[in-house]
Amino acid sequence: MTTAPASPDPTMEAIGQAVTEGRAGDMAAARQQLLSLWSAIGVTGDPLHRCSLAHYLADLYEDPAQALAWDVRALDAADAVTERRVQEHHASLHIAGFYPSLHLNLADNYRRLGSFEAATEHINAAKEHAPNLSQDPYGDLLRGAIQDVAEAIAGWDRTRRASAPGSPA
């Protein structure tokens, strides 16, 4: 993103720092930071914080069952986030743009667990929400991942995708 957040948010900044650390290779430290933040936020805390944190934390687990638990939390929190809250955080964001990625991750985890019916439901939801993706490299990345996961589901393939978040480089 090229524009600044609408207002400072120390929790979102802390989430971003942990994500950066995880992407730099220290997944255990990033996971611990996010788990500590989750404890501070609580299950009834700001839905944007819960959605963002759970979405990123899921990527730090190789075990699809553990990732699935966090992805479910992320989707539940997204359902509680208002458009106004998202706009307060960043004027260029829209809650509708969160759903393709959230459903994609759920589909991928269900697929890896062999629950192809649930995977199909979520990949179909990701496809339905895909028009809300931006027309940029990130949107293109997600549209490609949706197609990849849909093909893997159709082939009853349970293997981890090399391009999945958190996959070893």
C-alpha positions in Angstrom: 0.0 0.0 0.0 1.2 3.4 -0.8 -1.0 5.6 1.4 -0.7 6.1 5.1 -3.1 4.7 7.7 -6.0 7.0 8.5 -5.0 7.0 12.2 -2.1 5.4 14.2 -3.0 2.0 15.7 -0.3 0.5 17.9 -1.9 -2.9 17.9 -1.9 -3.1 14.1 1.7 -1.8 14.1 2.7 -4.6 16.5 0.9 -7.2 14.3 2.8 -5.8 11.3 6.1 -6.0 13.1 5.5 -9.6 14.1 4.5 -10.5 10.5 7.6 -8.9 9.2 9.7 -10.9 11.6 8.0 -14.1 10.6 8.5 -13.4 6.9 12.2 -12.8 7.7 12.4 -16.3 8.9 11.8 -16.2 12.7 8.4 -17.9 12.6 8.6 -19.0 16.3 9.2 -15.5 17.6 6.5 -14.1 15.3 4.1 -16.7 16.5 4.9 -16.0 20.2 4.5 -12.2 19.6 1.1 -12.7 17.9 -0.1 -15.1 20.6 0.8 -12.6 23.3 -1.1 -9.9 21.4 -4.1 -12.2 21.1 -4.1 -12.6 24.9 -4.0 -8.9 25.3 -6.8 -8.3 22.7 -9.1 -11.0 23.9 -11.8 -12.9 22.1 -14.1 -9.9 22.3 -11.6 -7.2 21.4 -11.5 -5.0 18.3 -12.7 -7.3 15.4 -10.2 -5.7 13.0 -7.3 -6.5 15.3 -8.7 -10.1 15.8 -9.2 -10.6 12.1 -5.8 -9.4 11.1 -3.9 -11.2 13.9 -5.7 -14.5 13.4 -5.2 -14.3 9.6 -1.5 -13.8 9.9 -1.0 -16.2 12.8 -2.6 -19.0 10.7 0.2 -18.6 8.2 2.8 -19.4 10.9 1.5 -22.9 11.4 2.6 -25.7 9.1 -0.1 -28.0 10.6 -3.3 -27.4 8.6 -5.5 -28.2 11.7 -3.7 -25.5 13.7 -3.9 -23.0 10.8 -7.5 -23.8 10.3 -8.4 -22.9 13.9 -6.9 -19.4 13.4 -8.4 -19.0 9.9 -11.9 -19.7 11.4 -11.2 -17.1 14.0 -10.2 -14.6 11.3 -13.3 -15.2 9.3 -15.5 -14.9 12.4 -13.9 -11.6 13.3 -14.2 -10.3 9.7 -18.0 -10.8 10.0 -17.9 -8.4 13.0 -15.7 -5.7 11.3 -17.6 -2.7 10.0 -16.6 -0.8 6.9 -16.2 2.3 9.0 -13.7 0.5 11.2 -11.7 -0.6 8.3 -11.7 2.9 6.8 -10.6 4.3 10.1 -7.6 2.1 9.9 -6.8 2.7 6.3 -8.8 4.7 3.8 -7.9 2.4 0.9 -9.2 -0.8 2.5 -12.7 -2.3 2.3 -13.9 -5.3 4.3 -15.2 -7.0 1.2 -11.6 -7.3 0.0 -10.7 -9.4 3.0 -13.1 -12.3 2.1 -11.4 -13.8 -0.9 -8.2 -14.4 1.1 -10.0 -15.6 4.2 -12.1 -18.2 2.3 -9.0 -19.2 0.2 -7.1 -20.0 3.3 -10.0 -22.0 4.8 -10.4 -23.9 1.6 -6.7 -24.7 1.4 -6.6 -26.0 5.0 -9.7 -28.1 4.6 -8.2 -29.5 1.4 -5.0 -30.4 3.2 -7.0 -32.1 5.9 -9.0 -34.2 3.3 -12.3 -32.4 3.9 -13.0 -31.8 0.3 -16.7 -30.9 0.7 -15.8 -28.0 3.1 -12.9 -27.0 0.9 -15.2 -26.8 -2.1 -17.6 -24.6 -0.1 -14.9 -22.1 0.8 -13.2 -22.1 -2.6 -16.5 -21.3 -4.1 -17.0 -18.5 -1.6 -13.5 -17.2 -2.4 -14.4 -17.2 -6.1 -17.7 -15.3 -5.3 -15.7 -12.6 -3.4 -12.8 -12.4 -5.9 -14.4 -9.5 -7.8 -13.7 -7.4 -4.7 -10.0 -7.9 -5.1 -7.9 -5.0 -6.3 -6.5 -5.0 -9.8 -2.9 -5.1 -8.7 -0.2 -7.7 -8.2 -1.7 -8.7 -4.8 -5.1 -9.2 -6.4 -3.5 -11.2 -9.2 -1.6 -13.3 -6.7 -4.8 -14.2 -4.8 -6.8 -14.9 -8.0 -4.0 -17.3 -9.1 -4.0 -19.0 -5.7 -7.8 -19.4 -5.8 -7.4 -21.2 -9.2 -4.5 -23.3 -7.9 -6.4 -24.4 -4.8 -9.6 -25.1 -6.9 -7.6 -27.4 -9.1 -6.0 -29.1 -6.1 -9.5 -29.7 -4.6 -10.8 -31.1 -7.9 -7.8 -33.5 -8.0 -8.3 -34.5 -4.3 -4.7 -33.3 -3.8 -3.8 -32.9 -0.1 -0.2 -31.8 -0.5 1.0 -28.4 0.7 1.3 -25.9 -2.1 4.8 -24.5 -2.5 3.3 -21.0 -2.9 1.2 -21.2 0.3 1.9 -18.6 3.0 4.4 -19.9 5.5 5.8 -22.5 3.1 9.6 -22.9 3.3 11.3 -20.9 0.6 
